[in-house]
Amino acid sequence: MMRSRAVLALALGLVLFLTGCGGPGKTPPPAAGPPTSASPTPVPTPTPTPRPSRTTPPKPKLRPLPKNLPAGLHRRSDDDAVALTFDDGPDPRWTPQILNQLRAAHVTATFCLIGQQAKRYPELVERIVREGHQLCNHSWRHDLDLGRRPVSEIKADLVRTNRVIRDAVPDAEITWFRQPGGRWTAEEVAVARKLGMRPLHWTVDPQDWNHPTAKTIAKRVEAAARPGSIVLMHDGGGDRSQTMAACRQVIPDLKKRYGITRLR
């Protein structure tokens, strides 16, 4: 009996001991997590050294186009006969055709040559001179704004064009200069004169550059021509088949009505 009580007391004490270790109000400590690593310090990006920029110098501002044509333009043949002029050649397809027509009619004309074309087809420049026609500088590349550019650029353009013409015909007389589109300035007239060329304009423009029919071209020339007229047509710069066809009527008609003369 005494032994049983002792066992019971020992068991009760063990229960009380275990209960006290896990009683209420005892919150177990949180489990330790992995140590928090510190954020890395950002490495500064080096600033590139700026390179000097290569800027294109601004183009010179173009002078305004005058409202009226400048003084000194040659606008008459100085004769009761008319003068024929052909622009934008030489062209390997059209220039020989107009040369053939002029030769058949026993008349001469003035050919206003583009420098780039004269460089490509020197044999046509040589033929124009050989058959007795006059030469006219018509700028290097048909620059409509040439007269508005700095005087130094105008001069360089005209000199360059004359040079290639004389490469084809060393002793060629280049009597005239014609501004593309007739967009003249006084500065350009002065430069041409200093280079020994007279500024050549016109009085009859059938606008064959706009490709009207041959009938329309002929009608416009015949209606506008007067004694002393300077007639503008084209043997280059595009399809000139209608101009060639019109000339078969225009050349004999003008020769009969007024005569066809060289420019003076």
Residue pairs with C-beta under 8 A, 6 or more apart in sequence:
60 149
60 150
60 153
62 145
62 148
62 149
63 148
63 149
63 185
63 187
64 148
65 147
65 148
65 183
65 185
66 184
66 185
66 186
69 182
69 184
69 201
70 184
70 185
70 186
70 189
71 186
71 189
72 189
72 193
72 199
73 184
73 189
73 199
73 200
73 201
74 176
74 198
74 199
74 200
74 201
74 230
74 263
75 201
75 202
75 203
75 230
76 203
76 228
76 229
76 230
77 83
77 228
77 229
77 230
77 261
77 263
77 264
78 228
78 263
78 264
79 228
79 259
79 261
79 264
80 227
80 228
80 258
80 259
81 227
81 228
81 258
81 259
81 260
81 261
82 204
82 225
82 227
82 228
82 229
82 230
82 231
82 254
82 258
82 259
82 260
82 261
83 109
83 110
83 229
83 230
83 231
83 260
83 261
83 262
83 263
84 102
84 107
84 109
84 110
84 231
84 233
84 251
84 254
84 260
85 109
85 110
85 111
85 112
85 136
85 178
85 200
85 202
85 230
85 231
85 232
85 233
85 263
86 95
86 98
86 109
86 110
86 111
86 112
86 233
86 234
86 235
86 236
87 112
87 138
87 178
87 180
87 232
87 233
87 234
87 235
87 236
87 237
88 112
88 114
88 117
88 138
88 142
88 209
88 234
88 235
88 236
88 237
88 238
89 95
89 111
89 112
89 113
89 114
89 117
89 124
89 234
89 235
89 236
89 237
90 111
90 113
90 117
90 118
90 121
90 124
90 125
90 128
90 235
90 236
91 117
91 121
91 124
91 235
91 236
91 237
91 240
92 121
92 124
93 240
94 235
94 236
94 240
94 241
94 243
94 244
95 111
95 121
95 124
95 128
95 235
95 236
96 124
96 127
97 235
97 244
98 109
98 235
98 243
98 244
98 247
99 127
99 128
99 131
99 133
101 244
101 247
101 248
101 251
102 108
102 109
102 131
102 133
102 251
103 131
105 251
105 252
105 255
105 260
107 251
107 255
107 260
108 131
108 132
108 133
108 134
108 260
108 262
109 133
109 134
109 260
110 133
110 134
110 135
110 136
110 176
110 200
110 262
110 263
111 128
111 133
111 134
111 135
111 136
111 235
112 136
112 137
112 138
112 176
112 178
112 200
113 125
113 135
113 136
113 137
113 138
113 161
113 165
114 138
114 139
114 140
114 141
114 142
114 161
114 236
114 237
115 137
115 138
115 139
115 140
115 141
115 157
115 160
115 161
115 164
115 165
116 140
116 141
117 236
118 125
118 161
118 164
118 165
118 168
119 164
119 167
122 164
122 167
122 168
123 168
125 135
125 165
125 168
125 169
125 172
126 168
126 169
128 135
129 135
129 169
129 172
134 173
134 175
134 176
134 262
134 263
135 165
135 172
135 173
135 174
135 175
135 176
136 174
136 175
136 176
136 177
136 178
136 200
137 158
137 161
137 162
137 165
137 174
137 176
137 177
137 178
137 192
137 197
138 161
138 177
138 178
138 180
139 146
139 157
139 158
139 161
139 179
139 180
140 157
140 160
140 161
142 180
142 237
143 149
143 157
143 180
144 180
144 181
144 183
145 183
146 153
146 154
146 157
146 179
146 180
146 188
147 154
147 179
147 183
147 184
147 185
147 187
147 188
148 183
148 185
151 187
151 190
151 191
154 187
154 188
154 191
155 191
155 194
155 195
158 177
158 191
158 192
158 195
158 197
159 195
162 174
162 195
165 172
165 174
166 172
166 174
174 196
174 197
175 197
175 198
175 263
176 197
176 198
176 199
176 200
176 263
177 192
177 195
177 197
177 198
177 199
177 200
178 199
178 200
178 201
179 188
179 199
182 201
182 202
184 199
184 201
188 199
189 199
192 198
192 199
193 199
200 230
200 263
201 230
202 230
202 231
202 232
203 224
203 226
203 228
203 229
203 230
203 231
204 220
204 221
204 224
204 225
204 229
204 230
204 231
204 232
205 224
205 232
206 212
206 216
206 217
206 218
206 220
206 221
206 224
206 231
206 232
206 233
206 246
207 220
208 217
208 233
208 234
208 240
208 242
208 243
208 246
209 234
209 237
209 238
211 238
211 239
211 242
212 220
212 242
213 242
214 242
214 243
214 245
214 246
214 249
215 246
217 233
217 242
217 243
217 246
217 250
218 246
218 249
218 250
218 253
221 231
221 233
221 246
221 250
221 254
222 250
222 253
225 231
225 254
225 257
225 258
227 258
229 258
230 263
231 250
231 254
233 243
233 246
233 247
233 250
234 240
234 243
235 243
251 260
254 260
